[in-house]
Amino acid sequence: MAQCEVCGNEYYLAFQVVTAGVTHTFDCFECAIHKLAPICDHCGCKILGHGIEARGSFYCCAHCAHAEGSTEIVDNAEHASPI
């Protein structure tokens, strides 16, 4: 059995995630998210989807990117400016 590096639980169905060449062991996705998910530079929430990268920062949505001054970011085509 493997031990989760976040909660310490030993679990026979533990799994490993390799990111940036480092192997991590978890017993559930919740622990993997807690350890590996990036954090929105505006609101502080964990970014579980694609998120947005702008000016070297990560955001969970266009609203947070806008609040930090990245006005060119849109959430969907309806909000995009025509070219």
Rosetta blueprint (number, residue, H / E / L):
1 M L
2 A E
3 Q E
4 C L
5 E L
6 V L
7 C L
8 G L
9 N L
10 E E
11 Y E
12 Y L
13 L L
14 A L
15 F E
16 Q E
17 V E
18 V E
19 T E
20 A L
21 G L
22 V E
23 T E
24 H E
25 T E
26 F E
27 D L
28 C L
29 F H
30 E H
31 C H
32 A H
33 I H
34 H H
35 K H
36 L H
37 A L
38 P L
39 I E
40 C L
41 D L
42 H L
43 C L
44 G L
45 C L
46 K E
47 I L
48 L L
49 G L
50 H L
51 G L
52 I E
53 E E
54 A E
55 R L
56 G L
57 S E
58 F E
59 Y E
60 C L
61 C L
62 A H
63 H H
64 C H
65 A H
66 H H
67 A H
68 E L
69 G L
70 S L
71 T L
72 E L
73 I L
74 V L
75 D L
76 N L
77 A H
78 E H
79 H H
80 A L
81 S L
82 P L
83 I L
